[in-house]
Amino acid sequence: MDMTTDTPSTTTVWLGILAALAAMALYAANFVASRYSIQSGLSAYDLNALRYTTAGLVLLPLLIRNYGIRKLAGIGWGWGRGLPLAWLAG
């Protein structure tokens, strides 16, 4: 019985290590930036607004590429479903 295993290439392993280090660096920088921001006068609400606005702007090109402008603008969905949801959600 021949048991062949697929071993990842060296490039894939280094790419994984690099991605893990980048994720750890971003996670650690978040704590440093949050502490500095709180000490310089920003509130928790300001930090949340900055965090979610930045994430939204970073991910917006990916969303547009996957769904397209017409679908995101509601042309494909129709306003009949979106407006009551927005009104009820506040």
FENQUI-V146089 format. One record per helix or strand. SS is the DSSP state (helix for helix, strand for strand). FROM is the first residue (numbers start at 0). LEN is the number of residues. If there is no record, write none. Layout:
{{SS:FROM:LEN} {SS:FROM:LEN}}
This chain:
{{helix:9:30} {helix:43:24} {helix:68:4} {helix:78:11}}
